[in-house]
């Protein structure tokens, strides 16, 4: 399926939300999409250009959802208080397991590679069962304002070809 217009976000955002793992090639990644990718907390590999790397570097380190973590700790604290009355060792072990889970769960799993001095101009977004290629940069303007042309691909053979292409580029940088 092909789409031309200024509403490419309807297709790209849906792919980002639905995919368990995501492969992205885009020369530009705006703050809107950087935040969206950080909140996903799912495996995401990004190939981009140097000028975008600064924005996305925070994503590589991951962001933590502190409000969710605090809520979990309040519930765990109450649970541990009651468990402490029965078995102190089990309560401490439960707390440690919960802390490890929260750190792993609340961290964005994003790896970013830069093409260095070579400018990447390709735009490709690949999920498990769908891929999008075309002219739309991963910026708010590129998906919400500009008139762009994209191709939505659901053919698994073609998606596998695009994944091979992505990993070939990934191995170069």
Long-range contacts (C-beta under 8 A, 24 or more apart in sequence): 1-151, 1-152, 1-154, 2-149, 2-150, 2-151, 2-152, 3-149, 3-150, 3-151, 3-152, 4-147, 4-148, 4-149, 4-150, 5-147, 5-148, 6-144, 6-145, 6-146, 6-147, 6-148, 7-144, 8-134, 8-136, 8-142, 8-143, 8-148, 8-150, 9-143, 9-144, 11-132, 11-150, 11-152, 12-125, 12-132, 12-136, 12-138, 12-143, 12-150, 13-143, 15-125, 15-127, 15-130, 15-131, 15-132, 16-40, 16-125, 18-127, 18-130, 19-127, 19-128, 19-130, 20-127, 20-128, 21-45, 21-127, 21-128, 22-125, 22-126, 22-127, 23-124, 23-125, 23-126, 23-163, 23-166, 24-48, 24-124, 24-125, 24-126, 24-138, 25-120, 25-122, 25-123, 25-124, 25-166, 25-169, 26-52, 26-120, 26-122, 26-123, 26-124, 26-125, 26-137, 26-138, 27-52, 27-119, 27-120, 27-121, 27-122, 27-123, 27-137, 28-52, 28-137, 28-138, 28-139, 28-142, 29-55, 29-56, 29-137, 29-138, 29-139, 30-55, 30-137, 30-138, 30-139, 30-140, 30-141, 30-142, 31-55, 31-140, 32-139, 32-140, 33-138, 33-139, 33-140, 33-143, 34-58, 34-59, 37-108, 37-110, 38-62, 38-63, 38-108, 38-110, 39-63, 39-65, 39-108, 40-108, 41-105, 41-106, 41-107, 41-108, 41-109, 42-109, 43-109, 44-108, 44-109, 44-110, 44-111, 45-110, 45-111, 45-113, 45-166, 45-170, 46-110, 46-111, 46-112, 46-113, 47-113, 47-114, 47-115, 47-120, 47-166, 47-169, 47-170, 47-173, 48-112, 48-113, 48-114, 48-115, 48-120, 49-114, 49-115, 49-119, 49-120, 50-114, 50-115, 50-116, 50-117, 53-112, 53-114, 56-110, 56-112, 57-112, 59-108, 59-110, 59-112, 60-110, 60-111, 60-112, 62-107, 62-108, 62-109, 62-110, 63-107, 63-108, 64-103, 64-106, 64-107, 65-106, 68-106, 69-102, 69-106, 72-98, 72-102, 73-98, 73-102, 113-170, 113-173, 114-173, 115-173, 116-173, 120-169, 124-162, 124-165, 124-166, 126-159, 126-162, 126-163, 126-166, 129-154, 129-156, 129-159, 130-154, 130-159, 131-158, 131-159, 131-162, 133-162
